[in-house]
Amino acid sequence: MKKIQNYLRTDPDFVLATVGYIVRAKELLLGVRKRVSSGLGESLIAGIGGKLEAGETDEQALKREFLEEVAATVTSYRLMGRATYLFPHKPKWNQKVSIYVIDGWEGEPQETDDVRPVWVQRATLPKDNMWPDNLYTIPLVLAGKTIEGVFLYNEAGSIEEYELFEC
């Protein structure tokens, strides 16, 4: 994990963010990113979430993002871990993200200007249209595992190096 450690030694800045996954039976709610800040993840399918606003906790951001992005009110959730995303080629994309599984919500998720919600089978993630790290993290958190991870991306959008641990 030499590249990760070398990059972290540069003391990069991070955006704090949160992401959540609504689960029901054998399905998982993801969203097609229609509008994004800084070009990060446009048109990709991802969990629902975003940046923390000033003075906001992870949980407050989770609830706000779900209301803003898919018009659903989160009522029950579990913190399942944290992941750090490193983009040496685009440092403004560096993020530290809290990951939640949501098992209680009110309202049927609706399309907004930012996100088109899609229900997918938990067993068959749309891997060709997702961030590569999702293929590692989502199955673990859906299996009830708490995780900590660091993912270093290259300019092509591939994972160059990663560390992932079950806590």
SVG drawing of the C-alpha trace seen along z (x, -y; Angstrom):
<svg xmlns="http://www.w3.org/2000/svg" viewBox="-45 -26 50 38">
<polyline fill="none" stroke="black" stroke-width="0.4" points="0.0,0.0 2.9,-2.2 1.1,-4.6 -1.7,-5.2 0.8,-5.9 2.9,-8.2 -0.1,-10.2 -1.4,-10.5 2.0,-11.9 1.2,-14.9 -1.5,-15.8 -4.3,-16.2 -7.6,-18.0 -10.8,-16.0 -14.5,-16.6 -16.6,-15.0 -19.6,-13.1 -22.1,-10.5 -23.8,-7.7 -26.7,-5.5 -28.3,-2.4 -32.0,-1.7 -32.6,2.1 -35.9,3.9 -36.2,7.6 -33.8,8.5 -33.5,5.0 -31.2,2.1 -31.9,-1.6 -29.2,-3.3 -29.3,-6.4 -28.2,-7.5 -26.2,-10.8 -27.7,-13.4 -26.1,-16.5 -22.9,-16.5 -20.4,-18.9 -16.9,-19.1 -17.8,-16.4 -17.4,-13.6 -19.4,-10.6 -21.7,-12.1 -24.0,-9.5 -22.7,-6.7 -25.0,-4.6 -24.2,-5.1 -25.7,-5.2 -27.6,-8.3 -25.6,-10.9 -23.3,-13.8 -21.2,-16.4 -21.8,-17.5 -22.8,-21.1 -21.1,-23.4 -22.0,-22.3 -23.8,-19.2 -23.3,-15.7 -23.1,-12.6 -26.6,-11.5 -28.1,-15.0 -26.4,-15.0 -27.7,-11.5 -31.3,-12.5 -31.0,-15.8 -29.4,-14.2 -32.2,-11.6 -34.9,-14.2 -33.2,-16.4 -32.1,-13.7 -35.0,-11.2 -37.7,-12.9 -37.7,-10.1 -37.4,-10.6 -34.9,-8.3 -36.3,-6.9 -34.0,-4.0 -30.4,-3.4 -27.1,-1.8 -23.6,-3.2 -21.7,-0.4 -18.3,-2.0 -16.1,-4.6 -14.2,-4.9 -11.5,-7.3 -11.3,-8.0 -8.0,-9.4 -7.7,-11.1 -4.1,-12.4 -4.9,-13.6 -7.9,-15.6 -7.4,-16.5 -10.8,-18.3 -12.4,-14.9 -10.7,-13.4 -13.4,-12.3 -14.0,-10.7 -17.4,-9.1 -19.6,-7.5 -21.5,-4.5 -25.0,-3.7 -27.6,-1.0 -31.2,-2.2 -34.0,0.1 -36.7,-2.5 -37.9,-5.4 -41.1,-7.2 -42.2,-8.0 -41.5,-6.3 -38.2,-7.5 -38.8,-10.0 -36.6,-11.4 -35.2,-14.9 -32.9,-17.2 -29.9,-15.4 -30.8,-11.7 -33.0,-9.2 -33.6,-6.4 -33.3,-2.8 -34.1,0.4 -31.6,3.1 -31.3,6.7 -28.8,6.9 -27.1,9.9 -26.5,8.3 -25.1,4.8 -24.8,2.8 -21.0,3.0 -20.3,1.5 -21.9,-1.8 -20.6,-2.1 -17.5,-3.3 -15.2,-0.2 -15.0,-0.4 -18.7,0.2 -18.1,3.8 -16.0,4.3 -17.9,2.2 -21.6,2.7 -21.6,6.5 -19.9,6.3 -22.2,3.7 -25.2,5.5 -23.9,8.7 -23.9,6.8 -20.1,6.2 -18.7,3.0 -15.8,1.8 -13.0,-0.7 -11.3,-1.3 -9.0,-3.5 -9.2,-3.5 -6.7,-5.3 -8.0,-6.1 -5.9,-6.8 -6.8,-9.2 -8.6,-6.5 -11.1,-6.0 -9.7,-2.6 -8.6,-1.6 -4.8,-1.7 -4.4,-0.5 -6.8,0.1 -7.0,1.3 -10.2,2.7 -10.8,4.2 -13.8,5.7 -14.0,4.2"/>
</svg>
